[in-house]
């Protein structure tokens, strides 16, 4: 049989090359999906709530806003820790649900929980 060891080496290299090509293709697809997800997250129509607005919507005094915010963040601590977000902005979507947003990257966590749930 012609080739023997050389043929085996060639087939092995060809298989490795096929795997590398497949890995590159999968990586490219994953990067494309991640980019689409980031665009979608940025496109979500959310309204940032400053201290005054948050106090008004939660029906608390300005001095108690941080305590109320801490209550909200504790509720979603697992999701925040998973994504490495330490002090997110609190926003609301059009339906009034809480959206937690990273202050720098603008990555969002959609909670589907109404802000009014935490009102006093």
Secondary structure by P-SEA (a helix, b strand, c coil): cccaaaaaaaaaaaaaaaaaaaaaaaaaaaaaaaaaaaaaaaacbbbbbcaaaaaaaacccccaaaaaaaaaaaaaaaaaaaacccbbbbbbcccbbbbbbccccccccccccccccccc
